[in-house]
């Protein structure tokens, strides 16, 4: 085989390899672009959800702290917040407010007809926000159930009082050991909408509470 012919073969092979490499790079770029668009779309949807819920919250009338005495069952309102679905996965029940304007801020199911109030100080809030996807897994649910007794609070862990928020003074619950305030508005006599605000975080976690009989 002549030298010239070998050079042609080598050149052709190099061209095909370069073509494959270029095609691979193009496909990779397309995938990255698609992923970027998907992430951007997801962020837009989440922001719209949060804005819609905030508008709904702002339209509701205020509630007096003394109207909230008793046991309330809670559920999250999807709004694109990192904690959406996390509390429910861990067995969150709701909240309890006393006549002394103190609160069991985080009540969890500890078995059939048994509620456990946990101490918020033990919750690594920043880590929970960062690794929120793990909080929706079965493994997280099982681990939390195992640790529940160790997280039990020794008494009420938050205070209930009237606080101005979004231009309206209404009942709010301030945690003793975390920089968190839950603001409340009245849906009706037995239902409330809550907006959980964490200091230093612009995102708001929305939830609903429904009055129930003591377990």
Phi, psi and omega in degrees: 000132184286158180300321182296321181293319179297320179297323178297318181297315179298318180296319180294318179297318180296323179295317179296318179298317179296322179296317179297318180298316180297318179297319179298319179295321179296315179297319178298317180296319178297318179297318180295320179296317180297317179296320179296317178296320179297316179295320179295316178299317179299317180296320180296315180298316180297319179295321178295319178299314181297318180296319179297317180290324178294321176297318178298316180299315184295333181280346182278150180284160178289164177231141178279140181306324183290342176285348188261359181302130180130192183258136182230136176263135186245161172207145179284152174251115181305126181212015181082009179281146180305331183274000177305122177084347184288310183299318179299321180295330182272358177093026179298135177259308183164221184218159176225132181242135182258167179294342178276007180063036173244163188217143163272099190289327184228098178260129179239155177286122179252020184136180181295124179058033178222127181245143179238123175272125183256162181270112182299336182299335181278351184271120177283086191301314183296321177292322179297322178289322183288320183250044186298331181297325178295327181295348180260006184268161177296324180299318179295319179298315180294317180295318181295320178300321180293324184271354190306313182297326180287340180266003185300136178279152180273352180178188178305146188235008181206161180244145180251129180200168178275129184222138176287137179204130182054036176081005182230135176269122183211173180299143177212151179243118180257126179288145180287322191241005176228150179277064184229138173229128174263119178261142185236146171228156186267124173273310171202191185298336184241010179222141178231153170249134181244150176230110182270122182246126178255128181302130179086003180231121184285345181284146181240132177264123182257145180206167176239148175237139177234130182294134180224166176286150178301138180283000000 
